[in-house]
Amino acid sequence: MTASKRLVLSSDHAAIDLRLAVGKHAETLGWEVIDIGPTTPESTHYPKHGQAAAGKVASGECALGIVLCGTGQGIMMAANKVAGIRCGVCSDIFSAKMIRQHNDANMLALGARVIGERLALEIVEAFLTAEFEGGRHATRVAMIEGD
Ligand code: RB5
């Protein structure tokens, strides 16, 4: 499968169960899932997991990434420190669609202690199926990147 349908997933210890559910759902949507998150529940540090996933998107190995922690906020901040990453935390379906369509987000962050699994999977589906609209939005995204 090409990188265009390859999704990287990671999380810290707070979001392992939701991450596994997200991975299964993404596969049913036709994505090849590269899950690099921890598999045991020991406490770990979300920045390293966010940055590792972001590296796979920034390098082009994966087209998109989804990262999870308790709130989604910390791992989102870590991912956004990697050049070329645009990651948004979403707790609603509309925002997940819009960060793809308008912001060309290449990563989504979810908070496992914020939303339930059913909503999370709908958010994931919105993120993975929406497409960047380009045009005036491309001008603005270039501005984010400092172009
Ligand atoms: C871990 O307890 C928690 O701080 C982490 O999962 C996340 O919510 C940080 O943003």
Residues whose N, C-alpha, C, O or C-beta is under 5 A from the ligand:
A	BS01	RB5	D12 A14 C69 G70 T71 G72 Q73 G74 I75
